[in-house]
Each structure stands twice: as structure tokens, then as C-alpha cells.
Amino acid sequence: MTDNAPDLSGDWDLDAAHTRVGFSAKHAMVTNVRGAFNDVSGSLHVDFDDTTKSNAEIVLEVASIDTRNTQRDEHLRSADFFDAEKWPEIVFRSTLIEEVGDNALVVSGDLTIRDVTKPITIPLEFTGAQTDAAGALRAGFEGTRRINRRDFGLEWNMALDSGGWLVSEKITLEFEISAVKRETAAQAA
């Protein structure tokens, strides 16, 4: 990323306690409802010598959806939306990671929601890398991406009396990622 940055090549794990993968959707055409998946896992392999060998995977547990409203969360877990019992995970697997500018990445890959897999591209900002109090190297990334939920089989909606729909088709995905670099055997010795 930058010349004075620590060595970022290697294997990384998402720090679930400091990572947020969320979303926002327009409700009743007038307000945004925000939510997140509280159970997030994933890994990242970075190879700056051959970026085609870099890859990322993020897994969201659908049952962990949290919009701060129990009734809405239960509806989102139901067959009307995510059908958490039948499809318990949302998975993103990268196919290409490109550095497109200073601290700017474009991550292309396949997003699977329910039984539908579609290619998407996610722009991410590298927000920095620091060694934490425990001596672990951490890196941060942030970004957003709009998708059409209907492309992934999330069809449920309700017409409003005044026109329009209860839930917007366009959903903004929100990524605030903290990753911790794995120690190699040589570093641990």
C-alpha cells in the first residue's frame, strides 16, 4: 500500500469482535433501517509479488442478523427473506483483488445469498495497519456497495397505500473490517 507500511503479505484472519458487516435499506420509502450480522468469520491471503494469488473469504451467519428489532430480525430469518434454516450462511469468495490507487482496493468475487451466487465488485479503502498492544499486526478496511436484493432471491415486499414499497430493492452493504496477521512459525520462534 504505502512504502513505509509494515509487510502486509501473508495470511490474515478477520477479528470478529472488531469487524462489522452491515447493511441499510429504505423502509416505507422514507427512512433507512440498518442492521448487521453479528457472527462474522473470514480470512485473507495477500501476495504483493503476485496479486493473482491474493484471495479473501467472508462468511456471515444468517441467524446472527441484528436490526435492533426482534420481530423484524425473525422476519428476515424466515423463508420470506434469508430462510436461515435452509441457507444458514451468506458467503463471499474473492476471484480477484486489485490495488487501484493509494490505499484503494477493488475486490471482485462471488456472493452467495440463499441459493443464488452472483459476481460482485466491492471497492475498499485500506485504512491502515498497526501493531496492537498484544503485538499482533492489524489492518483495517472500509467500503460500501449497493446491490439489488431481488437478484439474490430476496423478493418479499408489501405495497404501500400511497404508492411505493415497504422495503427498498436496493440495499447498501457496509464493510468495516479488522484483520489480524497470522504469525508464521519463523516469527513465533
N, C-alpha and C positions, 0 to 999 in steps of 0.2 A: 504494500500500500504506500507507505512513505519510507524514505531512505533511513530515517532514524528510528523506525519501529522495530520492535523485537521480532525474532524469527517466527513467522506465523505458519510456516509449512508444518504439516503433521496432522495428527488426529485430535479431534475436539469432541466434547460431549456437551449437549445443552444442559445448562443449570436450570432445572425446572423451577426452583424457588425464585429465580430472578429473570425468568422468561415469561413473556405474555404473548399468546397468540389469540387475538380477539377479532371482533367484527362489529360493524354497525349497519343498521338497516333503518330505513324510514318507516315509521309507524303512523298509520292513518293519514299519511301524506303531509304531516306537519311537524313531527319530532323524530329524533334519532333514538333508537334503542341500541345500547351497547351491551356486549357480552364477551365472554372469554371461555376458553377451555382450560380448566384448572389442572388437568393431568396431561402434561406435555413431555415428550421424550424425543431424543434425536441425536444425530451425530453429523460430523462434518469432517471431510478429509481435504486438506489444502495442499496442492503441489504447484508452487510457483515456477518450477522448471518445466513442467508440462501440465498446463491448466486443464487439458482434456482428461487428466487423471483425478481432478478435484471432483468431489461429489458431496451431496447433503441428503439427509432424510429426516423428516419430522413426522411424528405420529401423535395425533390428538385422540384422546379417549372421549367418545361422544357423550358418555354418561356424565362426564365432568363439566358439561356446559353450565354456565352460570351467568344469568342476566339480572340477578338480584330480585327475581320474582319466581317463586316456586311453581306456581301454576303455569307460567309461560315456559319455564325450563322443562316441565313434564310434557307440555305440548310439543316442544322442539325435539324431545327424545322419542316421541311417538311416531307411528307409521305415517302420520301426516307430513312429517319433516324428515328427520335423520334416521328414524327406525333403529334406535340404538341396540335393541335386542338382536336384530338381524345383521346389522352392519355396525359393530361397536367401535370402529376406528375410522378416522379420516387420515389419509397418508399422502405425503408429498415426497417424491423421489426426484432428485435433480437429474437432468440429462446433460446440462452444460452450465458452467459457471464462468462468467466473463468479467474481467475488470475493465470498465468502460471509461473510467476517469479517476481522478484523485478521490480516493475513499468511496468510489461508486462501483457497485456490482450489479450485474443482471444475472439472475438465477432462473434458468429455464428448466422445466421438468413436467412431470405428470402428477396431477392432483386427483385423488380418488375420494369421492364422497358417495356414500351408499354403494351402488354397483356401477357407478359411472366414472370413467377415467378420462380426463381431458388435459391437453397440454396447456400450461400457463407460463407466463414470464413474470417474475417478481423483481422489481428494482429495489435494491437495498443500499443503505448508506452504512459504511463501516464507521462506527462512532468512536473507535479507539481500542487500544489494548493496554492493560496494566497488570502488574503483579500485585495480587491481593495480599492481605495480612497473613494468610497461611502459606504464601509462597507460590501459589498457583497463578499461571498466566491466564488472564481473562480477556475476551474480546467481545465487543458489542456491535450489534447490527440493528437497524430500524428500517421499516418500509411499510408501504401500503399498496394494495392492489384491488381494483374493483372487478367483480365477477358478476355474471348473471346466474342467480341460484337455480333458475329453471334449467340451465344447461346441465345441471347435476341431478336432475330428477326431483328437486325441491319445488313442487308445483302448488302446494296448498295455498289458498288465499280466500279472501272474502271481499265482495264488492261493497263499497260504501254507498249509502243512500244519496249522497251529494256528488257521486262520481268518483272514480279512482278506486284504489285498493287499500286494504288494511296493511299489507306488508309489501314493501318495495321489491321489485325483481332484482335490482342492483344492490349488491352487498359489498361493503368495503372491508377487506381483510386487513388486519393491523398486526404488524410484527415488531416486537421488542425482544430481541434475542441476546442472551448472555451465554457464551460458550466458554468452557474451561479446557485448556490444552492438556491432553494426556501426557503423563511422563513416560519416557522410554526407559528401558532397562538401564541404559548407559547413564541417563540423567539421575535415576534413582540410586545408583551405586555411589 
